[in-house]
């Protein structure tokens, strides 16, 4: 089995910022995995596709199937263009896809972006559909990134990702990896920004000019999910059903709503960091670029917050999904039962070999 791999990781998060593509180099050494991001880019979704993905909740099986096919072609085209533009020749593609459904308590999860189509159009082996096997064994199917965080970023006390949803990952005293989703972040902040005619609230400017509303803050903090013990995970369905209605029913202006959501995020995250008892935490994801959010989070948090270079901030999840694909090809564990609540650790993911072009 080879010890070196070049893999393009593909990540599409719930914040709908676009498709992250990261071509990565991995080498297995006695002391662990060595990695390097060779090239990384974010490709925005075309407006029509963005709008449909923004309203994907509640789709029937036919609509989901159509989007799975459409995203398979779209992702394959973007991968080919990315490789050609940068003269890249990876061994395989590892794709998270885009989550259209995630209700593990019902045994349902679906990440769109057909691996069969992607393999055919790129001529490369594709690994995708990482969550399904764990949900089938009673797990949450999420989060998956912690297994990669332990292998690549184990020197940090813990890892916090601020994407559409915040999730935390750290080692417990008994050696088990603990990880779970905390609360919405960019899923909520971007929704408010779009109400103001912006794609996102750059630097947290809108939120920084608002005033926290105590009543709304209390309502957000009372949401039942926050009282559940891990393992647990969040999806867009939960945001639309429980979180967004509280914002829609509030009479306050958008800057006040944004300020209140930022405060809510910081309260929830800081509480979870305190429970983890880590000595430091690495923060990545789009939220790490929100200066106001990061200032408020540090004010709420006792441990040092460490922010890496921009490439890791923006592409850590694409990097890790690239590694998860390598682990699947090697038939090694990439899904931790201690994180998902599944019956056992798994080497998860569907492997698609290239066939005749579709």
N, C-alpha and C positions, 0 to 999 in steps of 0.2 A: 504494500500500500504506500503511495507517495506521501512525503512529508511536506511538500510544497504545493500551494494552490493559488490560482488567480481566479477570483470570483467576483461577479457583479451582483451586489445586493440591491434589491428594490424595496422601497418602503413607501406606503401611502397611508398617512395617519388620519385620525378623525378630525383634525383641524382643517383638512382639505387645502393645505398650503400648496400642494403639488406632489409630484412623484420624485422622491429622492433616489438617485442612482449613484452608487459608489462602487468603483472597481477596486478591489482590495487584494493585497498579497498576504498570504499566511504561510508561516513555516512552523512546524512542530519541533520543539527543542526539548531536551530533558527537563528544563525548568518550566516548560509550558509553551503557550502559543505566542509567537512573535508576529506582529501585524504592521501593515503600512497601507494607508489609503493612497492609491496611485492617482486617481482622478475621481472627482465627485461633482455632481451637478443636480440642481432641482429644476424640473420641468413643470411649469404651471399647467393645470388642466384647461383645455379650451372652455370658454364660457358656457356653452351648451351642456357639456359634460359635467362641469362644476355644478350647474344649477340642478341637474338631475340627481347627482350624488348627494346634494344638500337636502333633497327631499325623498331620499331612498327608503325611509322607514315605512314599514307596512306593505311593501311590495309583495305581489303574488309570485308564485314559482316561475311563471312565464317571463315576467319582467326581470326577475333576478337572472334567469338564464340568458336573456338578451344582453344584459349588462355584463355578465361574465364573459360572453363572447366578444362584445365590443371592447372591453378593457383588455382582454387577451391580445387583440389586434393592436390596440393603442400602445400598450406596454411594449410589445414586440417591436413596433416601429420606433419607439423612443430608444429602446435598447440598441437596436441596429444603428440608429443615427449617432448615439453616444459613442459606440464602439468605433464607428467609421471616422467620426470627427476627431477622435483622440488616438486613433491607431492602436486600439486595445484588442487583445486576443485572449479573453478569459477561458478557463476550463469549463465553467458552468455559470448558470444564473440561479440565484436564490431569491425568491419573491415572497414578500408578505402579502402582496395584493391589497385590495381595499375592502374593509369589513362592511358588508351590507347588513348582516344580521349577527347579533351576538347575544343570545339568551341561553346561557349554558344550563340554567335551572330547568329549561325545557328541553335540553339536549340538542340545542340548535346553535350553530355558528357557521358563517359563510363568508369567506374572503374571495371576492371576485377578481377575475383576471386569469383566464383559462391557461393552465400550465401546458396543456396539449398544444394549443395554438401558439403559445410563446416558443415552445421547443421547436415546432415545425418551422416557424418564420425566422427564428434566429439561427437554427442549425446547431443549437447548443443544448446540453442536458439542462433541464429546469427542475428545481426543487421548489414546491409550494404547498399550500394547504396544510400548514403546520399545526393548526389548532384542533382539527376534526378528531384525530385519534384520542386525544386527551378528553375531549368532551364526551366521546363515546364510552370512556371508562369512568365517567362520573366526575371528571375534573372541570375546572373553569376554562381550560384551554388558553389561559392567560394569567399573568403576563408570561411571555416566553423569553424576553430579553434577559432576565436575571441569570440564566445559565451562561450566557455569553459575557455578562458583566463580571461574573465570578472569574471567568477564564482570562479576560482581557484587562479588567480594571479592579482586580482583587486587592491592590495596594491601598485602595481608598476604604474608609470605614463603611461607606454606603454609597449608593447611587440613587439620584433623584432625577427623573425625566419629566420635563414640563412641556408636554406636547398638547394635543387636544385634551388629553386626560393626564393627570399627574400620577406617576407610579414610583414606588420606593422599593429598594432591594438592598439587603444586607445579610450578613451571616449572624445567626443566633449563637449564643455561647456553646450550644451542643454541636455546632458545625453545620446545622441545616441552613439552607438559604431560605430566607423569608422575603416575600415580595407580594405586593398587591396594589391595586388601583386606589388612589386616595380620593380625588375629586376632579370635576371638570376644571380645565385651565383655559387653553386657547379655544376650545369648543365654545365656551361661554363668552370670553373676551372678544373673539372674532365675530361672534353673532351680534354683539352690541356694536362693534365697530362698523359692521355692514349696515346696521340701522342708521349710522351717522354718515353713510356714504363712503366708508373707507374699507379697504381690504382687511386691515388690522390696525390696532392702536399702537403706532410706532413709539417705542420707548415708554409706553404707558402714559403718553401726554394727556389723553382725554381723562383717564382715571385720576391722574395727579391733580386735576383741576376740580374734581368732584368732592362731595362730602358723603361720608359713610352714613347710611340710614340704619339706625339701630334695630328697627322693627324688621326690615327685610333681612338684615344680617342674622337676626335670631331665627327667622323662618328657614333660611338656608342651612344654618348650623343644626337645626332640628331634624333635617331629613334623615329618614330611618337608616339609609345605607351606612351612615357614619357610625352607627351603633353596632353594626355587624362585625364579628371577628373575621380575620383572614383565615383561609384564602377567600378572596372576593375580587370581582372585576366589574367594570362599568362598560356600557356601550352607549351608542347614540340614542337607542330607544329609551334608556333611563333618563338621559338628559332631556329629551323631548317630552317625556311624561311627567317628570318630577321637578326638574330644575328650571327649564325655560318658562313654564307657566307662572312661576313666582316672579320672574322678571317682567313678563307680559302684563301681569295684573298690577304691577307697581306704578303709581302715578308720577314717580320721580323722573328727572331728566336723565339722559344717557350718561353724562359724566358722573352723576351720583350713583347710578346703577353700576358703572364700571368700577368706581372707587369701592363700592360695597362688595362687589364680587372679588376684587383683589384682596380686600381684608378677609373675606371668607376663605379664600384659597390659602392665605398665609396662616390663618388660625388652624385650619385642618392639617396643613402640611407640617407646621411646627409642632403640633401635638404628636404626630406620627414620628417625627424625628426624635422627639424627646423619649418616646416609648422605645425606640430602637437602641438608644444608649450608644450610638456611634460617636466617635471622637471627631470625625470630619465627614463631609458629604460632597460628592462630585455632582454638579448640577449641569444637565445638558437639555437639549430640546429648544424649540423656538422661544419658550418662556424665559430662558436664560438671557435672551437679548432684550427683554423688557426691563429697562433700568428701574422704573418705579416699582415694579413687582419685586425685583431682586432686593431693592433697598428695604421695602416693607418686610420681606421674608427674613432678611438678616436681622432686622429690628425685633422680630418675633422669635428668633432662633438663637440658642445659646452656643451651638457649635459652629466652627468656621465653615463657610460655604465656599467651595472651590469651583471656579469656573475655568474650563480648559480653553484652548484655542478655538477659533470659530469653526474650523473644519469638524472637530469632534462634537462641538455643540450641535451643529446642524445635521451631521451624518452619522452619529453614533449608532442609531437604530438600524440604518442601512448596512453599516459595517457589521453589526452583530448578526443581522439576518444572513449576511454573506457567510459568517462563521457557522451559523446554525445549519446552513446548507452543506457545508463541509462535514460537519459532524454527522449529518444524516447519510451522506455518501459513505462515510467511514463506519456507519452503523453504531455510532457512539451516542450517549445520552445528550439530548438537547432540550428536554422538557422535564422539569423537576417536579415530582409529586409534592414535595414540601411547599412549593409555591402555588401549584394549581389545585391541590386537593385531590388529584387523581389517585388511583389505586397504586401505581408504581411509576418510576421514572421511565421515560420513553425515548426512543430515537424516532422522532415524529417528522412527518412530511411526506408528500407524494413525489415520486421521482418520474419525470417524463423524459424519454429519450427522443431525439429529433427524428422525424419521419418525413414523408413527402409533404411538400408545402401545401397549406390549406388556402 
